[in-house]
Amino acid sequence: MFSNSCSIILTLTCFLLVHAEEDTADKEKDITYKPLRELYQQVTTGRNREVLPINVVGEQVIIYFYFHLTYIQEYDEVAGKLSLNGYFGIQWFDKTVSWDPAEYGVTSITFNDELFWKPTFSMSNPYGALQILYKDDSVKRAHSTGQMDWFPSDSFDITCQADVSDYPFDTQTCTLAFVLSGYDDKEVVLWPTAFLTDWYVPHKTWDLVETNMTRTTFPQVANFHMKLKRKPLFFVFNLILPIVLMCLLNPFVFFLPAESGERVGFSITVLLAIAVFLTISASSLPAISEPRLPLISILLFADVAFSGVIVIFVIISLRFYLRSENIPVPYLWKGFVKICRVLKCSCRCTKRERDDDKVNEYTYDNGDNLSFSISKIKLYSSENQYRGTDSVEINSILSKDEISWKNVGEELDFVFGTISALYMVTAHVLYILDAVIDLSILT
């Protein structure tokens, strides 16, 4: 009997203890969540979010404003449109919000609804419709000290006019600008603090080489500047080098024998190849003429035009080369041939002088085994002959054969080929130097 009573008493005691623990846990749970509900009621009851969050009239609200760029979607140079992704970090102090963390157990709360005052921003350089930074679904956070944190994110389309003068070695400077709406600097002060790129994902076409920020006081605008540099390697290998290599074929048309009959066909083939390639590559060239045409467009047009000029040169040269020998060569063309021969001979003589520091001795055999020393060349234009014992080599060149139309054609080939080579080398070297100078300035 006694043992049964003890068992009953122990059972009742355990039951009461378990029930007491459950009641204690329920009470603790109510104590944990009740202050949080009271906190929301305290900070939101009777609040007008249209009124500045100040306690004394004349106080300023300082807004700290930074931007974090995450990705550049695209840059359309023709349309002048830059699309990018990122988010803003906006902080300010609400003097009407505060609580004791020890009393409520939390130092900050989050909210999605428009419960508190917050500033309104509008993009000052949008591409398309005006974009206002006010209503969004991002989470806001209020701290016990009155600090408010807001992190709106979006995709932004801004206007950025391109300067493609140095395409494809160009750089563009674009600006994301937001203006504070509705308040002057006596009420609210906009203060940009940073332009962050810690989570930036590199673009395939553009390198982000520099970022900075500026502030405009009236109106209050936060400007976030970014400098973009195009990656030129793709355009060099697929546009510039093929054009240069095809243009270098042009001067070699004058090395073809005139009797082969392939000169005109060769020059026209090169011209058509360049024209067809430019037609195919036109889609990769920016269709912009302001503030200046791309230098590469001017160069390519000049290459096509000069290829057409080379076709004309070839026709003129063949016209003289194949002219009937029954037609006498005028005095003017004879003088032209002689001048060209003298120039070529002078170049050869100069080359020999560079190869040997001593005075060159040249032996000319005139049938009597007589030798003449050449150290000086002197031309008497009235007789078109060289005088003196040292001019036998030049006299032999000028009087060896009778000048014919074939000789005129050969010298025209020499002149036209020289002009073509000089143009091709000069034009493309100047373009490369300009590109190198631009790249050195940027770096």
Secondary structure, DSSP 8 states (H G I E B T S, - for coil): -HHHHHHHHHHHHHHHHHHHHHHHHHHHHHHHHHHHHHHHHHHHTT--TTS-S-SSTT--EEEEEEEEEEEEEEEETTTTEEEEEEEEEEEEE-TT----HHHHS-SEEEE-S--S----EEESSBSSS--EES-----EEEETTSEEEE--EEEEEEE-----TTTTS-EEEEEEEEEE-S--TTTEEEEEEEEE-TT-B--SSEEEEEEEEEEETTTTEEEEEEEEEE--HHHIIIIIHHHHHHHTTGGGGGGS-GGGS-HHHHHHHHHHHHHHHHHHHGGGS----SS---HHHHHHHHHHHHHHHHHHHHHHHHHHHTS-TTS---HHHHHHHHHHHHHHHHHHHHHHHHH-SS--------SS----------EETTTTEE-STT-HHHHHHHHSS---HHHHHHHHHHHHHHHHHHHHHHHHHHHHHHHHHHHHHH-
